[in-house]
Amino acid sequence: MNVLTVRGLSVSVRDTTLVSDVDLTVGAGERVGLIGESGSGKSLTALSILGLLPEDVRAGGSVRLDGVDHELVGADERRMSRVRGREIAMVFQEPMTALNPTMRIGDQLVEAMLIHKTLAKPAARTAAAELLERVQLPVESLRAYPHQLSGGMRQRVVLALALANDPALLICDEPTTALDVTVQALVLDLIVRGVVDRSSALLFITHDLAVVATVCERVLVMYGGRVVEAGPVAEVFTRPRHRYTEGLLAASDLDTTSRRLTTIPGNVPPAGKFPSGCVFRTRCAHATALCEETPPWSGSEARGFACHHPAGGEDA
Ligand SMILES: Nc1ncnc2c1ncn2[C@@H]1O[C@H](COP(=O)(O)OP(=O)(O)OP(=O)(O)O)[C@@H](O)[C@H]1O
């Protein structure tokens, strides 16, 4: 079953077409990456799905969401505001754009649940504390204002807000790009755990192929406003069919020669099935030891990924 079905999506401004003929599906609980160089149309695609395009920019084609009986392209604001934050939630690059600077974090979390009538007030208060705990923030953060938190903490609050109503689909657009490298891996890990725990689907937009190799099961490659290649991550990253994808891979940290994939630091388990003979490397949670594991894994087995460093999983 597909949570999201996008067919023939186009985006244009005046007589210039910026995105053409994009077909994209995300299955229930599936994690899909959308990659491509700057300006390839990734963000416009996401904004079209959310009905958040600027006024002078028009979308055409079809965007359907399972369980929502109307077309999202061209839907009015009243209808879209019921979908946003409830059926589809989003995390953008800059957390302050999603937070109200004048409201305490706890009140913002409670409000997110009350707006969509997910919970009544007393239960929402309890749920807000639990949400913060899930993103590894101290419960005292409930009383904090956004400016009192670091960038990484704010992005974790945004993630908690996004997950507050158990969305069927979470869209993340470069969610860790603005963060200090030391907290990027933690936020990525929390995103994956957040969607896996709720069986939510994930559409993850990034220009970082290593992140996609770590987080996603399937990937779509955009170039010049079009999807030029799509398939399971292991297939696209080891046997790319499009020259542009080959170029992206060559310019990335991923070492695809001899079918080796090298990923970013982080303790996020690898997703998807990789061909046998392909070695997956990741830095363990303690970030100094390089661990190796030999696939194939299935999505669920991948959750059991463990550090096999000779030092027994501790720093060397
Ligand atoms: N409001 C707008 N008016 C005109 N052109 C726009 C507008 N918004 C985006 N564009 C153009 O559309 C193209 C695609 O933009 P988009 O933001 O989707 O790219 P992207 O792949 O997300 O890039 P990045 O990784 O840098 O965010 C770019 O050439 C951009 O300059």
The ligand as an ORCA input file, in Angstrom:
! r2SCAN-3c Opt
* xyz 0 1
  N      10.040     30.953     -6.137
  C      10.831     30.633     -7.156
  N      10.836     31.369     -8.290
  C      11.627     31.043     -9.319
  N      12.477     29.995     -9.329
  C      12.541     29.230     -8.238
  C      11.714     29.506     -7.104
  N      11.987     28.547     -6.162
  C      12.931     27.751     -6.698
  N      13.270     28.138     -7.937
  C      14.242     27.485     -8.825
  O      13.810     26.145     -9.059
  C      14.933     25.264     -9.152
  C      14.751     24.127     -8.198
  O      14.791     24.639     -6.859
  P      14.760     23.698     -5.561
  O      14.813     24.604     -4.387
  O      13.638     22.743     -5.658
  O      16.146     22.909     -5.708
  P      16.807     21.864     -4.718
  O      17.138     20.652     -5.513
  O      15.964     21.682     -3.518
  O      18.153     22.625     -4.316
  P      18.886     22.778     -2.898
  O      19.545     21.450     -2.655
  O      19.871     23.869     -3.138
  O      17.842     23.117     -1.880
  C      16.167     26.112     -8.892
  O      16.731     26.457    -10.131
  C      15.615     27.347     -8.191
  O      16.421     28.476     -8.460
*
